[in-house]
Amino acid sequence: MTLENTSKTKKLALGILFDAMGYISFIFPPFDFVWAPASAWLMTKLYQGKKGKIAAAISFVEEALPFLDVVPTFTLMWLYTYVFSTKKSSRETIIDVK
């Protein structure tokens, strides 16, 4: 199962949903034992490659440690991927001057 081909709007919606699921541990703290590895796995499915693996590790640590659940890791990863890290196409214009 890969979510890599999901549109960026759907990824944002899923990310907000997954971040909201992380808040369940404020009500039921043992949920983190299940959610920390699940969130890491979901992060690798949403974002492939090296940045997905790094985000998964961060997501796991953030969900496993107490009081860090307020950090919206999935939403921050979406912002990083689609807002702050967009690759601009750099075209070189060659002008022949004689």
N, C-alpha and C positions, 0 to 999 in steps of 0.2 A: 504494500500500500504506500503510495507516494502522494503527497499533497503539493509537490513542487509545481505542478502545472495549474494549480488553482489560481484564479485571478487575484490581483492584489487587493481588491475590495473584499473578497471572500476571506483572504488571509487576515485582513484587519479584523473582520467580524469574528473569525475563529480565535484570533489572538486575544480580543477583548473577552470572549467567552472563557477561554482558558485562564486568563488572568483572574477573572471573577471566580472560577472554580478554586483557585488558590486561596481565596479568602474564606473558604469553608473551614479551613484549619483554625480560624479565630473562634469558631463555634465548637468545632470538634477537632482538637489538636492531633489525635492519632491519624487523621486523614493525610498528614504529611508523609507518613510511611508509604502510602500508596501513591500519592500525587507527585512526590519528588522524582521518582524514576519515570513515571508516566509523562510528566511534563518534559523531561529531557528527551524521551523517545519521540514525543510529538514535535518538539523543536527540530529534531533531525529530519523528520518527515516534511515539515513545512519549509525548511531552508537546508538545501543540500550543500555538500562540500565542507571546506574547512570552516567557514563562518558559521555553518549550522552546527558543527561539532563543538565549536567554542561556545556558541550560544546555549547549546544543550548542557554543557558543563556548568555554565553560569546559572542556568535555570535550575539545575539539580541542587547546586549549593544554596541558591536563594530560597528554594522551597524547603530544603532540609533544615536550614538553620532557623531557629525561632526568631520572631519579630522582623524578619526580612520579607515576609509575604506581601507587604504593602508595595513592593517594587513590581511594576507591571512589565515583567521581562519580555513577554510575547509582543506587547505593544511597542516597547522600546526597540526590539529587534526589527519590527516592521518599519518603524521610523528610520532606523539606521539603513535598512535595505532600500527603501523606496523614496526617502526624502534626503537624507544626508550623504548617502553613498552612491548616488546615481552617477554612472560614468558618462561623462560628456564626450561626444564624438569629436575628436580633434582632427579636423581635416587640414592638411597643409595645402596651401595654394601656391603653386609654382608659377612664377611670372618670369617669362623669358625676356630678359632685357638685353638688347644688342646695341 
